[in-house]
Amino acid sequence: MFKKPSQKTVVNSATKIGAGIAGAKLSDGVAAIMPESTKSYKKGAIAAAALVGAACIDAKTTAGEVAQAALVGMAVKQGTDAVTDLLVPAIDPQDNSKTSGKFINAVVGHNTTASTPADTSTATSRLNRSLNSPYTWNGGNTPVERVTPVLANKAPLGV
């Protein structure tokens, strides 16, 4: 089963891995240009089509091996994304402070960087908190209208 690798086997494996990665990235492009009406099944459809395509290729030549590896990469990427889309709403995020919670969140596709379940606040409010900013965003049309102090005794910048 295992043998000593040669330059030829390493190059052959690297070529297949590169083709698989390229196929995975190309499949994201294919998914992006598919009509919005196919959103619920497009990842599964791409995975199935790529799997059938890979099975139909005669991989006796280098070009055949590369094409087959690219289609396998497409099938793996889109199949994994389809499963993730099914798991995320079905399984609640776990506590990331525990190893088991971090592992489950990573497998399911939940955010593994937060120590608690996902932060649902807006990006602006998270930025203000991270900067310890005394100002809030109020949605105005000009820079002066948009930034208002949180505390009444603090003047806006530049005043």
TORTORZA-236326 format. One record per residue (C-alpha): residue number from 0; x, y, z. Coordinates in nm, 2 decimals. Layout:
N
<rec><i>NUM</i><X>X</X><Y>Y</Y><Z>Z</Z></rec>
...
***
This chain:
159
<rec><i>0</i><X>0.00</X><Y>0.00</Y><Z>0.00</Z></rec>
<rec><i>1</i><X>0.27</X><Y>0.25</Y><Z>0.09</Z></rec>
<rec><i>2</i><X>0.59</X><Y>0.29</Y><Z>-0.10</Z></rec>
<rec><i>3</i><X>0.89</X><Y>0.52</Y><Z>-0.11</Z></rec>
<rec><i>4</i><X>0.79</X><Y>0.84</Y><Z>-0.30</Z></rec>
<rec><i>5</i><X>0.98</X><Y>0.92</Y><Z>-0.61</Z></rec>
<rec><i>6</i><X>1.00</X><Y>1.26</Y><Z>-0.79</Z></rec>
<rec><i>7</i><X>0.75</X><Y>1.13</Y><Z>-1.04</Z></rec>
<rec><i>8</i><X>0.49</X><Y>1.03</Y><Z>-0.78</Z></rec>
<rec><i>9</i><X>0.53</X><Y>1.36</Y><Z>-0.59</Z></rec>
<rec><i>10</i><X>0.49</X><Y>1.57</Y><Z>-0.91</Z></rec>
<rec><i>11</i><X>0.19</X><Y>1.36</Y><Z>-1.01</Z></rec>
<rec><i>12</i><X>0.02</X><Y>1.40</Y><Z>-0.67</Z></rec>
<rec><i>13</i><X>0.10</X><Y>1.78</Y><Z>-0.66</Z></rec>
<rec><i>14</i><X>-0.05</X><Y>1.82</Y><Z>-1.01</Z></rec>
<rec><i>15</i><X>-0.37</X><Y>1.64</Y><Z>-0.90</Z></rec>
<rec><i>16</i><X>-0.40</X><Y>1.84</Y><Z>-0.58</Z></rec>
<rec><i>17</i><X>-0.35</X><Y>2.16</Y><Z>-0.77</Z></rec>
<rec><i>18</i><X>-0.61</X><Y>2.06</Y><Z>-1.02</Z></rec>
<rec><i>19</i><X>-0.85</X><Y>1.98</Y><Z>-0.74</Z></rec>
<rec><i>20</i><X>-0.79</X><Y>2.31</Y><Z>-0.58</Z></rec>
<rec><i>21</i><X>-0.85</X><Y>2.49</Y><Z>-0.91</Z></rec>
<rec><i>22</i><X>-1.17</X><Y>2.29</Y><Z>-0.96</Z></rec>
<rec><i>23</i><X>-1.29</X><Y>2.38</Y><Z>-0.62</Z></rec>
<rec><i>24</i><X>-1.24</X><Y>2.75</Y><Z>-0.68</Z></rec>
<rec><i>25</i><X>-1.39</X><Y>2.74</Y><Z>-1.03</Z></rec>
<rec><i>26</i><X>-1.70</X><Y>2.57</Y><Z>-0.88</Z></rec>
<rec><i>27</i><X>-1.75</X><Y>2.88</Y><Z>-0.65</Z></rec>
<rec><i>28</i><X>-1.75</X><Y>3.09</Y><Z>-0.97</Z></rec>
<rec><i>29</i><X>-2.00</X><Y>2.86</Y><Z>-1.13</Z></rec>
<rec><i>30</i><X>-2.22</X><Y>2.88</Y><Z>-0.82</Z></rec>
<rec><i>31</i><X>-2.20</X><Y>3.26</Y><Z>-0.82</Z></rec>
<rec><i>32</i><X>-2.33</X><Y>3.30</Y><Z>-1.17</Z></rec>
<rec><i>33</i><X>-2.61</X><Y>3.05</Y><Z>-1.14</Z></rec>
<rec><i>34</i><X>-2.96</X><Y>3.22</Y><Z>-1.12</Z></rec>
<rec><i>35</i><X>-3.09</X><Y>3.31</Y><Z>-0.77</Z></rec>
<rec><i>36</i><X>-3.38</X><Y>3.08</Y><Z>-0.83</Z></rec>
<rec><i>37</i><X>-3.14</X><Y>2.78</Y><Z>-0.80</Z></rec>
<rec><i>38</i><X>-3.01</X><Y>2.89</Y><Z>-0.46</Z></rec>
<rec><i>39</i><X>-3.17</X><Y>2.60</Y><Z>-0.26</Z></rec>
<rec><i>40</i><X>-3.01</X><Y>2.32</Y><Z>-0.48</Z></rec>
<rec><i>41</i><X>-2.73</X><Y>2.47</Y><Z>-0.68</Z></rec>
<rec><i>42</i><X>-2.44</X><Y>2.34</Y><Z>-0.46</Z></rec>
<rec><i>43</i><X>-2.58</X><Y>1.99</Y><Z>-0.46</Z></rec>
<rec><i>44</i><X>-2.64</X><Y>2.01</Y><Z>-0.84</Z></rec>
<rec><i>45</i><X>-2.29</X><Y>2.12</Y><Z>-0.91</Z></rec>
<rec><i>46</i><X>-2.15</X><Y>1.85</Y><Z>-0.68</Z></rec>
<rec><i>47</i><X>-2.36</X><Y>1.58</Y><Z>-0.85</Z></rec>
<rec><i>48</i><X>-2.27</X><Y>1.70</Y><Z>-1.21</Z></rec>
<rec><i>49</i><X>-1.90</X><Y>1.72</Y><Z>-1.12</Z></rec>
<rec><i>50</i><X>-1.91</X><Y>1.37</Y><Z>-0.97</Z></rec>
<rec><i>51</i><X>-2.08</X><Y>1.23</Y><Z>-1.29</Z></rec>
<rec><i>52</i><X>-1.83</X><Y>1.42</Y><Z>-1.50</Z></rec>
<rec><i>53</i><X>-1.53</X><Y>1.28</Y><Z>-1.31</Z></rec>
<rec><i>54</i><X>-1.67</X><Y>0.93</Y><Z>-1.34</Z></rec>
<rec><i>55</i><X>-1.70</X><Y>0.97</Y><Z>-1.72</Z></rec>
<rec><i>56</i><X>-1.34</X><Y>1.08</Y><Z>-1.78</Z></rec>
<rec><i>57</i><X>-1.08</X><Y>0.82</Y><Z>-1.89</Z></rec>
<rec><i>58</i><X>-0.78</X><Y>0.92</Y><Z>-1.67</Z></rec>
<rec><i>59</i><X>-0.51</X><Y>0.73</Y><Z>-1.86</Z></rec>
<rec><i>60</i><X>-0.34</X><Y>1.05</Y><Z>-1.97</Z></rec>
<rec><i>61</i><X>-0.21</X><Y>1.34</Y><Z>-1.77</Z></rec>
<rec><i>62</i><X>-0.48</X><Y>1.56</Y><Z>-1.91</Z></rec>
<rec><i>63</i><X>-0.74</X><Y>1.31</Y><Z>-1.82</Z></rec>
<rec><i>64</i><X>-0.61</X><Y>1.29</Y><Z>-1.46</Z></rec>
<rec><i>65</i><X>-0.60</X><Y>1.67</Y><Z>-1.43</Z></rec>
<rec><i>66</i><X>-0.96</X><Y>1.70</Y><Z>-1.56</Z></rec>
<rec><i>67</i><X>-1.08</X><Y>1.43</Y><Z>-1.33</Z></rec>
<rec><i>68</i><X>-0.90</X><Y>1.58</Y><Z>-1.03</Z></rec>
<rec><i>69</i><X>-1.05</X><Y>1.92</Y><Z>-1.11</Z></rec>
<rec><i>70</i><X>-1.40</X><Y>1.77</Y><Z>-1.12</Z></rec>
<rec><i>71</i><X>-1.35</X><Y>1.58</Y><Z>-0.80</Z></rec>
<rec><i>72</i><X>-1.24</X><Y>1.91</Y><Z>-0.64</Z></rec>
<rec><i>73</i><X>-1.56</X><Y>2.07</Y><Z>-0.76</Z></rec>
<rec><i>74</i><X>-1.77</X><Y>1.79</Y><Z>-0.62</Z></rec>
<rec><i>75</i><X>-1.59</X><Y>1.79</Y><Z>-0.28</Z></rec>
<rec><i>76</i><X>-1.61</X><Y>2.17</Y><Z>-0.24</Z></rec>
<rec><i>77</i><X>-1.98</X><Y>2.21</Y><Z>-0.34</Z></rec>
<rec><i>78</i><X>-2.08</X><Y>1.89</Y><Z>-0.16</Z></rec>
<rec><i>79</i><X>-1.91</X><Y>2.02</Y><Z>0.16</Z></rec>
<rec><i>80</i><X>-2.08</X><Y>2.36</Y><Z>0.12</Z></rec>
<rec><i>81</i><X>-2.42</X><Y>2.20</Y><Z>0.07</Z></rec>
<rec><i>82</i><X>-2.38</X><Y>1.99</Y><Z>0.39</Z></rec>
<rec><i>83</i><X>-2.27</X><Y>2.29</Y><Z>0.58</Z></rec>
<rec><i>84</i><X>-2.58</X><Y>2.48</Y><Z>0.46</Z></rec>
<rec><i>85</i><X>-2.79</X><Y>2.20</Y><Z>0.60</Z></rec>
<rec><i>86</i><X>-2.61</X><Y>2.17</Y><Z>0.93</Z></rec>
<rec><i>87</i><X>-2.57</X><Y>2.53</Y><Z>1.04</Z></rec>
<rec><i>88</i><X>-2.94</X><Y>2.60</Y><Z>1.10</Z></rec>
<rec><i>89</i><X>-3.00</X><Y>2.25</Y><Z>1.24</Z></rec>
<rec><i>90</i><X>-2.74</X><Y>2.26</Y><Z>1.51</Z></rec>
<rec><i>91</i><X>-2.71</X><Y>2.54</Y><Z>1.77</Z></rec>
<rec><i>92</i><X>-2.37</X><Y>2.70</Y><Z>1.82</Z></rec>
<rec><i>93</i><X>-2.17</X><Y>2.56</Y><Z>2.11</Z></rec>
<rec><i>94</i><X>-1.96</X><Y>2.73</Y><Z>2.38</Z></rec>
<rec><i>95</i><X>-1.61</X><Y>2.79</Y><Z>2.22</Z></rec>
<rec><i>96</i><X>-1.44</X><Y>2.81</Y><Z>2.55</Z></rec>
<rec><i>97</i><X>-1.46</X><Y>2.43</Y><Z>2.57</Z></rec>
<rec><i>98</i><X>-1.26</X><Y>2.21</Y><Z>2.33</Z></rec>
<rec><i>99</i><X>-1.57</X><Y>2.00</Y><Z>2.24</Z></rec>
<rec><i>100</i><X>-1.77</X><Y>2.31</Y><Z>2.16</Z></rec>
<rec><i>101</i><X>-1.50</X><Y>2.45</Y><Z>1.94</Z></rec>
<rec><i>102</i><X>-1.47</X><Y>2.12</Y><Z>1.76</Z></rec>
<rec><i>103</i><X>-1.84</X><Y>2.09</Y><Z>1.70</Z></rec>
<rec><i>104</i><X>-1.87</X><Y>2.45</Y><Z>1.58</Z></rec>
<rec><i>105</i><X>-1.58</X><Y>2.39</Y><Z>1.34</Z></rec>
<rec><i>106</i><X>-1.74</X><Y>2.07</Y><Z>1.20</Z></rec>
<rec><i>107</i><X>-2.08</X><Y>2.22</Y><Z>1.17</Z></rec>
<rec><i>108</i><X>-1.96</X><Y>2.55</Y><Z>1.02</Z></rec>
<rec><i>109</i><X>-2.03</X><Y>2.79</Y><Z>1.30</Z></rec>
<rec><i>110</i><X>-1.80</X><Y>3.07</Y><Z>1.40</Z></rec>
<rec><i>111</i><X>-1.51</X><Y>2.93</Y><Z>1.60</Z></rec>
<rec><i>112</i><X>-1.34</X><Y>3.25</Y><Z>1.69</Z></rec>
<rec><i>113</i><X>-1.61</X><Y>3.38</Y><Z>1.94</Z></rec>
<rec><i>114</i><X>-1.60</X><Y>3.26</Y><Z>2.29</Z></rec>
<rec><i>115</i><X>-1.98</X><Y>3.27</Y><Z>2.31</Z></rec>
<rec><i>116</i><X>-2.26</X><Y>3.20</Y><Z>2.06</Z></rec>
<rec><i>117</i><X>-2.25</X><Y>3.43</Y><Z>1.75</Z></rec>
<rec><i>118</i><X>-2.27</X><Y>3.81</Y><Z>1.81</Z></rec>
<rec><i>119</i><X>-2.58</X><Y>3.93</Y><Z>1.62</Z></rec>
<rec><i>120</i><X>-2.50</X><Y>4.31</Y><Z>1.66</Z></rec>
<rec><i>121</i><X>-2.42</X><Y>4.53</Y><Z>1.37</Z></rec>
<rec><i>122</i><X>-2.07</X><Y>4.56</Y><Z>1.24</Z></rec>
<rec><i>123</i><X>-2.06</X><Y>4.93</Y><Z>1.33</Z></rec>
<rec><i>124</i><X>-2.16</X><Y>4.86</Y><Z>1.69</Z></rec>
<rec><i>125</i><X>-1.90</X><Y>4.58</Y><Z>1.72</Z></rec>
<rec><i>126</i><X>-1.63</X><Y>4.82</Y><Z>1.58</Z></rec>
<rec><i>127</i><X>-1.73</X><Y>5.10</Y><Z>1.82</Z></rec>
<rec><i>128</i><X>-1.71</X><Y>4.85</Y><Z>2.11</Z></rec>
<rec><i>129</i><X>-1.37</X><Y>4.72</Y><Z>2.00</Z></rec>
<rec><i>130</i><X>-1.24</X><Y>5.08</Y><Z>1.97</Z></rec>
<rec><i>131</i><X>-1.40</X><Y>5.18</Y><Z>2.30</Z></rec>
<rec><i>132</i><X>-1.55</X><Y>5.47</Y><Z>2.10</Z></rec>
<rec><i>133</i><X>-1.77</X><Y>5.72</Y><Z>2.29</Z></rec>
<rec><i>134</i><X>-1.95</X><Y>5.79</Y><Z>1.96</Z></rec>
<rec><i>135</i><X>-2.23</X><Y>5.60</Y><Z>1.79</Z></rec>
<rec><i>136</i><X>-2.35</X><Y>5.58</Y><Z>1.44</Z></rec>
<rec><i>137</i><X>-2.69</X><Y>5.74</Y><Z>1.38</Z></rec>
<rec><i>138</i><X>-2.74</X><Y>5.69</Y><Z>1.01</Z></rec>
<rec><i>139</i><X>-2.72</X><Y>6.06</Y><Z>0.90</Z></rec>
<rec><i>140</i><X>-2.62</X><Y>6.17</Y><Z>0.56</Z></rec>
<rec><i>141</i><X>-2.31</X><Y>6.37</Y><Z>0.64</Z></rec>
<rec><i>142</i><X>-2.01</X><Y>6.29</Y><Z>0.86</Z></rec>
<rec><i>143</i><X>-2.12</X><Y>6.54</Y><Z>1.12</Z></rec>
<rec><i>144</i><X>-2.48</X><Y>6.41</Y><Z>1.12</Z></rec>
<rec><i>145</i><X>-2.37</X><Y>6.05</Y><Z>1.14</Z></rec>
<rec><i>146</i><X>-2.14</X><Y>6.07</Y><Z>1.44</Z></rec>
<rec><i>147</i><X>-2.31</X><Y>6.17</Y><Z>1.77</Z></rec>
<rec><i>148</i><X>-2.16</X><Y>6.14</Y><Z>2.12</Z></rec>
<rec><i>149</i><X>-2.30</X><Y>5.87</Y><Z>2.35</Z></rec>
<rec><i>150</i><X>-2.27</X><Y>6.10</Y><Z>2.65</Z></rec>
<rec><i>151</i><X>-2.42</X><Y>6.45</Y><Z>2.64</Z></rec>
<rec><i>152</i><X>-2.12</X><Y>6.61</Y><Z>2.81</Z></rec>
<rec><i>153</i><X>-1.87</X><Y>6.49</Y><Z>2.54</Z></rec>
<rec><i>154</i><X>-1.85</X><Y>6.71</Y><Z>2.23</Z></rec>
<rec><i>155</i><X>-1.82</X><Y>6.56</Y><Z>1.88</Z></rec>
<rec><i>156</i><X>-1.48</X><Y>6.55</Y><Z>1.73</Z></rec>
<rec><i>157</i><X>-1.35</X><Y>6.88</Y><Z>1.60</Z></rec>
<rec><i>158</i><X>-1.55</X><Y>7.10</Y><Z>1.83</Z></rec>
***
